């Protein structure tokens, strides 16, 4: 049976780059929440919010690939990131 490890157990003894990836994901998530609240009052922030969603999806894909070793979710996050990026570019 496969044991579920916590994030801290997975990061123990790893390089600092793994912690940096999770830190960037956390910062992007907090910034996205703040910007989502701001978008309710100022609709012009919508494009910035969409860019943050794309960055967050790519970061989540990277962290899933390197830290958690979930290949299916990695592909899902990368495809969703490119889909959001495509919608931003096309308007």
Backbone bond lengths (Angstrom), bond angles and torsions (degrees), N, CA, C in turn:
res aa  C-N    CA-C-N  psi(-1)  N-CA   C-N-CA  omega(-1)  CA-C   N-CA-C  phi
1 X - - - 1.440 - - 1.533 108.65 -
2 X 1.305 116.38 138.60 1.454 122.44 -177.99 1.525 110.45 -79.16
3 X 1.322 115.54 131.36 1.459 119.68 179.37 1.530 109.36 -89.64
4 X 1.317 116.31 135.74 1.457 121.09 175.65 1.513 108.54 -86.05
5 X 1.324 116.14 126.01 1.451 121.63 179.20 1.523 109.40 -105.26
6 X 1.308 115.51 148.02 1.454 119.41 176.40 1.523 109.16 -78.10
7 X 1.319 115.65 169.33 1.455 120.72 178.94 1.522 110.23 -61.22
8 X 1.332 116.90 -40.26 1.460 120.22 -178.51 1.525 111.75 -66.72
9 X 1.323 117.37 -35.65 1.457 120.35 177.38 1.521 111.19 -68.15
10 X 1.325 116.93 -36.82 1.460 120.53 179.03 1.531 111.56 -69.93
11 X 1.325 116.88 -32.65 1.469 120.26 -176.66 1.520 113.08 -85.27
12 X 1.320 118.17 -13.25 1.463 121.06 -178.09 1.529 109.52 -63.27
13 X 1.314 116.12 122.35 1.453 121.61 178.80 1.515 114.09 81.63
14 X 1.311 118.65 3.89 1.470 121.29 179.72 1.527 109.02 -91.14
15 X 1.331 114.42 171.35 1.453 119.68 178.25 1.529 110.32 -72.02
16 X 1.297 115.40 162.98 1.462 121.04 -178.89 1.525 112.09 -67.74
17 X 1.336 117.71 -20.01 1.461 119.99 -177.36 1.523 111.32 -64.44
18 X 1.336 117.88 -31.03 1.460 120.28 177.79 1.527 110.16 -66.51
19 X 1.322 115.68 -43.24 1.466 119.40 178.01 1.522 110.84 -64.62
20 X 1.322 116.42 -35.68 1.456 120.67 179.34 1.528 110.53 -65.23
21 X 1.322 117.82 -40.14 1.458 121.11 178.22 1.519 111.91 -61.84
22 X 1.326 116.32 -42.64 1.461 119.91 178.43 1.530 111.50 -69.90
23 X 1.338 116.73 -34.78 1.462 120.17 177.21 1.530 110.52 -65.26
24 X 1.329 116.91 -42.40 1.464 120.75 178.57 1.521 109.92 -63.70
25 X 1.327 117.07 -40.24 1.459 120.31 177.50 1.527 110.74 -62.24
26 X 1.309 117.34 -41.53 1.463 121.30 178.88 1.525 111.13 -64.34
27 X 1.327 117.41 -45.02 1.468 121.32 -179.86 1.529 110.47 -63.76
28 X 1.327 116.79 -42.99 1.464 119.39 178.59 1.526 111.51 -64.05
29 X 1.316 117.09 -37.56 1.462 120.40 178.96 1.528 111.05 -64.94
30 X 1.329 117.26 -45.11 1.463 120.86 178.29 1.532 110.50 -63.40
31 X 1.345 116.61 -43.80 1.464 120.11 178.86 1.526 110.84 -63.37
32 X 1.327 117.20 -37.30 1.455 120.46 179.29 1.527 111.35 -67.00
33 X 1.308 117.21 -40.35 1.467 120.46 178.13 1.527 110.39 -63.52
34 X 1.329 116.40 -45.06 1.468 120.27 179.19 1.520 110.62 -63.34
35 X 1.337 116.42 -44.22 1.458 119.65 -179.11 1.530 111.49 -68.72
36 X 1.335 118.25 -30.96 1.463 120.73 176.73 1.525 110.53 -65.50
37 X 1.316 116.27 -38.96 1.467 119.64 176.80 1.524 110.39 -67.59
38 X 1.331 116.87 -41.10 1.469 120.39 178.17 1.526 111.40 -64.78
39 X 1.334 117.04 -33.46 1.464 120.87 -179.59 1.521 111.90 -65.28
40 X 1.317 116.69 -25.98 1.464 119.29 176.63 1.525 111.53 -63.16
41 X 1.335 116.49 -31.99 1.465 121.14 -177.39 1.523 112.79 -98.89
42 X 1.335 117.11 -31.66 1.467 121.56 -179.78 1.533 107.65 -126.76
43 X 1.328 118.28 99.48 1.468 121.23 -174.60 1.530 114.71 -64.19
44 X 1.324 117.58 -16.64 1.463 120.42 -179.13 1.530 112.44 -67.73
45 X 1.312 117.84 -15.23 1.461 121.37 179.60 1.535 112.78 -79.64
46 X 1.331 117.03 1.16 1.459 120.84 -175.04 1.530 111.86 -62.12
47 X 1.320 117.96 -40.88 1.466 120.95 -179.32 1.528 110.18 -66.32
48 X 1.316 117.19 -41.61 1.463 120.23 177.73 1.520 110.79 -63.15
49 X 1.317 116.66 -37.73 1.462 120.84 177.35 1.527 110.58 -64.62
50 X 1.318 117.56 -40.69 1.459 121.05 178.70 1.526 111.20 -65.28
51 X 1.315 117.20 -38.70 1.469 120.55 177.16 1.529 110.26 -64.50
52 X 1.322 117.13 -40.47 1.466 119.95 177.13 1.524 111.46 -64.29
53 X 1.316 117.30 -36.60 1.471 120.28 177.36 1.528 109.86 -63.43
54 X 1.333 117.23 -43.11 1.467 120.74 178.32 1.528 110.48 -61.66
55 X 1.324 117.02 -47.23 1.467 120.32 179.29 1.526 111.32 -61.92
56 X 1.327 116.65 -40.18 1.464 120.53 179.19 1.529 111.00 -65.38
57 X 1.320 117.73 -41.39 1.464 120.23 179.10 1.527 111.46 -64.32
58 X 1.331 117.55 -42.33 1.463 119.93 177.40 1.529 111.40 -65.00
59 X 1.321 117.22 -39.54 1.464 121.01 178.08 1.523 110.88 -65.83
60 X 1.332 116.20 -40.50 1.461 119.25 177.88 1.526 110.93 -65.05
61 X 1.317 117.41 -37.77 1.462 120.78 175.81 1.513 111.74 -63.41
62 X 1.321 116.54 -42.38 1.465 121.04 178.13 1.531 110.52 -63.09
63 X 1.323 117.26 -46.16 1.466 120.43 -179.06 1.527 111.44 -66.45
64 X 1.316 117.67 -37.49 1.462 119.42 176.60 1.522 111.44 -63.81
65 X 1.315 116.64 -36.68 1.464 120.36 -178.91 1.526 111.98 -73.26
66 X 1.327 117.09 -42.87 1.460 119.63 -173.90 1.524 113.70 -88.59
67 X 1.309 118.37 -42.63 1.465 121.08 -173.66 1.523 111.43 -91.03
68 X 1.330 116.60 -51.04 1.458 120.05 -170.42 1.522 113.65 -95.37
69 X 1.338 118.39 -11.98 1.474 123.59 177.29 1.529 112.87 57.42
70 X 1.328 117.21 38.65 1.467 122.14 176.71 1.528 108.18 -103.41
71 X 1.305 116.05 97.30 1.460 119.89 -174.51 1.528 112.56 -70.61
72 X 1.329 118.31 -35.47 1.466 120.70 -179.49 1.513 112.45 -64.94
73 X 1.325 116.30 -44.82 1.461 119.82 178.84 1.523 111.06 -69.61
74 X 1.324 117.45 -32.32 1.462 120.13 177.18 1.519 109.49 -59.28
75 X 1.313 117.04 -49.25 1.454 121.33 -179.97 1.527 111.09 -62.61
76 X 1.319 116.93 -39.61 1.462 121.07 178.80 1.534 111.37 -62.20
77 X 1.330 116.85 -45.75 1.470 120.13 179.99 1.529 111.76 -66.16
78 X 1.323 117.76 -39.03 1.466 120.52 179.57 1.530 110.54 -66.55
79 X 1.329 117.00 -43.47 1.470 120.11 178.66 1.531 110.43 -64.25
80 X 1.334 117.12 -43.06 1.468 120.10 178.05 1.528 110.90 -63.63
81 X 1.335 117.41 -38.20 1.461 120.99 177.69 1.518 111.87 -62.55
82 X 1.340 116.47 -43.98 1.457 119.28 178.05 1.528 111.43 -68.34
83 X 1.324 117.76 -33.93 1.463 120.55 177.59 1.530 110.54 -65.01
84 X 1.332 117.03 -45.35 1.467 120.17 176.91 1.520 111.14 -64.19
85 X 1.329 116.99 -39.12 1.464 121.12 178.37 1.518 109.95 -62.98
86 X 1.312 117.16 -40.72 1.459 121.87 179.12 1.530 110.67 -63.30
87 X 1.343 116.27 -41.19 1.473 118.56 179.94 1.526 111.53 -69.02
88 X 1.345 117.50 -31.71 1.459 120.45 177.22 1.526 109.95 -67.37
89 X 1.329 115.90 -44.84 1.477 120.07 -177.56 1.517 110.65 -66.74
90 X 1.321 117.13 -40.80 1.467 120.00 -176.73 1.525 112.41 -77.95
91 X 1.308 117.34 -9.44 1.460 119.14 173.28 1.459 112.92 102.93
